[in-house]
Amino acid sequence: MKLQVSSQLAVLAMVELVANADRQLTVAEIGAKYGASSHHLAKVMHVLGDAGLVRAIRGAGGGYQFSGNARRTTLLDVIELFERLGPSGQDVGAAGEGTSEGLALHAVLREIDDTVRATLGSITLATFCGLMKRRQNEPSAPRSRPSSVLTANR
């Protein structure tokens, strides 16, 4: 699965804000950590602000703070502010359209979409931040199955 850049920036910014709840972070600070354009990140922060997930603090020492509930806000909540996830319908004129094989393929793809939505909807920002802290504290070891880490540590 590939997310749009805005969705990725939104998730990363939310993780930073939740992990640093005791202070305000500027767009420049967040952007520098993730190599993101301040201009693009500012647009993302505006959308997050309109959704009530962050608040902007103006003036010297200002920046952004998380204003949601990290134990209730899911990755799906954040991502859906920037893109639509889920079934997009079968393309008109798609190969196999109207055949039993084409319908079966469409059903499988719908099931995959449903699984993605369910997974993203089950991971809160608090869970994700906890995962990041655990991974930072682990000795450098091969990480072959990140999905098992998510399900095992919820």
C-alpha positions in Angstrom: 0.0 0.0 0.0 1.3 3.4 -0.9 0.1 6.6 0.8 0.1 10.1 -0.6 2.9 12.4 0.6 0.4 14.5 2.6 -1.0 11.4 4.4 2.5 10.3 5.3 3.5 13.8 6.5 0.3 14.0 8.6 1.0 10.7 10.3 4.6 11.6 11.0 3.6 15.1 12.3 1.0 13.6 14.6 3.5 11.1 16.0 5.9 13.9 16.7 3.3 16.0 18.4 2.0 13.1 20.5 5.5 12.1 21.5 6.4 15.7 22.4 3.1 16.6 24.1 4.8 18.8 26.7 5.9 21.4 24.1 5.0 23.1 20.8 6.8 22.0 17.6 7.2 24.3 14.6 6.7 23.2 11.1 10.4 23.8 10.5 11.3 21.4 13.3 9.0 18.6 12.1 10.0 19.2 8.4 13.7 19.1 9.2 13.4 15.8 11.0 11.5 14.1 8.1 13.1 16.0 5.1 9.8 17.6 4.3 9.0 20.9 2.6 7.9 23.5 5.2 5.3 24.8 2.7 3.8 21.4 2.2 3.8 20.5 5.9 2.1 23.8 6.7 -0.7 22.9 4.4 -1.0 19.5 6.1 -1.0 21.1 9.6 -3.8 23.5 8.5 -6.0 20.4 7.6 -5.1 18.8 10.9 -6.0 22.0 12.7 -9.4 22.2 10.8 -10.1 18.6 12.0 -9.4 19.6 15.6 -6.4 17.3 15.9 -3.8 20.1 16.4 -3.8 23.6 17.6 -1.6 26.4 16.5 0.1 28.6 19.1 1.2 32.0 17.7 4.0 34.2 18.8 7.5 33.6 20.1 7.9 30.0 21.1 4.8 29.1 19.2 4.2 26.1 17.0 1.7 23.3 17.0 0.4 21.0 19.8 -1.6 17.8 19.6 -5.2 18.6 20.8 -6.9 15.2 20.1 -7.1 12.0 22.1 -4.1 9.8 21.3 -5.9 6.7 22.6 -8.9 7.3 20.4 -7.4 8.8 17.2 -6.4 6.2 14.7 -4.1 6.2 11.8 -7.2 5.8 9.6 -8.7 9.0 11.1 -5.6 10.9 10.1 -5.1 9.4 6.7 -8.7 9.8 5.6 -8.3 13.6 6.0 -6.1 13.4 3.0 -7.2 10.5 0.8 -10.0 8.1 0.4 -9.2 4.5 1.3 -11.4 1.6 0.3 -13.0 0.2 -2.8 -12.9 2.4 -5.8 -15.1 0.3 -8.0 -14.2 -1.6 -11.0 -12.9 0.4 -13.9 -15.2 0.6 -16.9 -13.6 -1.4 -19.6 -11.3 -3.2 -17.2 -9.9 -6.5 -18.3 -12.3 -9.3 -17.4 -15.2 -6.9 -16.7 -18.4 -8.8 -16.5 -16.8 -12.2 -16.3 -16.9 -14.5 -13.2 -13.1 -14.2 -13.0 -13.3 -10.4 -13.2 -15.9 -10.3 -10.5 -13.9 -12.7 -8.3 -10.8 -10.5 -8.7 -12.9 -7.4 -7.7 -14.2 -9.3 -4.6 -10.6 -10.1 -3.6 -9.5 -6.5 -4.0 -12.5 -5.3 -2.0 -11.5 -7.7 0.8 -7.9 -6.3 0.7 -9.3 -2.7 1.0 -11.4 -3.8 3.9 -8.4 -5.3 5.7 -6.4 -2.2 5.2 -9.1 0.0 6.6 -9.6 -2.3 9.5 -5.9 -2.4 10.3 -5.4 1.3 10.1 -8.6 1.8 12.1 -7.3 -0.4 14.9 -4.0 1.4 15.4 -4.2 4.5 17.6 -1.6 7.2 17.7 -0.8 6.1 21.3 -0.2 2.5 20.1 1.9 3.7 17.2 4.0 6.0 19.4 4.5 3.1 21.8 5.6 0.9 18.9 8.1 3.6 17.9 9.5 3.8 21.4 9.9 0.0 21.6 11.6 -0.1 18.3 14.1 2.7 19.3 15.0 0.7 22.4 15.5 -2.6 20.6 19.1 -3.7 19.8 19.8 -3.5 16.1 18.2 -6.8 14.9 16.6 -7.7 11.6 13.0 -6.7 11.5 11.5 -9.2 9.1 7.8 -8.9 10.0 6.7 -5.4 11.1 3.0 -6.4 10.8 3.5 -9.0 13.5 5.0 -6.4 15.8 1.8 -4.3 15.4 -0.6 -7.1 16.2 1.5 -8.6 19.0 2.0 -5.3 20.9 -1.5 -3.8 20.8 
